[in-house]
Amino acid sequence: MFGRISTQELLVVLLIVLVIFGPKQLPKLGKTFGKTIKGFKDGIEEGTEEDDTEEI
């Protein structure tokens, strides 16, 4: 039912984001999104490190 996102669908989403936030806010939005993803990945890695030490 839900497949991969096509290029056309991705362009529509990006256009909507551009209209909502405006061109001046896009770099700030991208930076915030990148920091959020990095924090999420760091949290997952930290959780797996704690699990590894508990098994010993």
C-alpha positions as CSV (number, residue, x, y, z in Angstrom):
1,M,0.0,0.0,0.0
2,F,2.6,2.5,1.0
3,G,5.7,2.4,-1.2
4,R,8.6,4.5,-1.8
5,I,8.3,8.3,-2.2
6,S,8.6,9.3,-5.8
7,T,10.5,12.3,-7.0
8,Q,7.3,14.0,-7.9
9,E,5.8,13.5,-4.4
10,L,9.0,14.8,-2.8
11,L,9.0,17.9,-4.9
12,V,5.4,18.6,-3.9
13,V,6.3,18.2,-0.2
14,L,9.3,20.5,-0.6
15,L,7.1,23.1,-2.4
16,I,4.6,23.0,0.4
17,V,7.3,23.5,3.0
18,L,8.7,26.4,1.0
19,V,5.3,28.1,0.9
20,I,4.7,27.5,4.6
21,F,8.1,28.6,6.0
22,G,9.4,30.9,3.3
23,P,12.9,30.9,1.7
24,K,14.5,32.7,4.6
25,Q,13.5,30.1,7.2
26,L,14.5,27.0,5.3
27,P,18.2,27.0,6.3
28,K,17.2,27.5,10.0
29,L,14.6,24.7,9.6
30,G,17.2,22.4,8.0
31,K,19.7,23.1,10.7
32,T,17.2,22.4,13.5
33,F,16.1,19.2,11.8
34,G,19.7,18.0,11.4
35,K,20.4,18.6,15.1
36,T,17.2,16.8,16.0
37,I,18.2,13.7,13.9
38,K,21.7,13.8,15.3
39,G,20.4,13.9,18.9
40,F,18.1,11.0,18.2
41,K,20.9,8.9,16.7
42,D,23.2,9.7,19.7
43,G,20.4,8.7,22.1
44,I,20.0,5.4,20.3
45,E,23.7,4.7,20.4
46,E,23.9,5.6,24.0
47,G,21.0,3.2,24.8
48,T,22.7,0.4,22.9
49,E,26.0,1.0,24.8
50,E,24.1,0.8,28.1
51,D,22.6,-2.5,27.0
52,D,26.0,-3.9,26.1
53,T,27.5,-3.1,29.5
54,E,24.5,-4.6,31.3
55,E,24.9,-8.0,29.6
56,I,28.5,-8.4,30.9
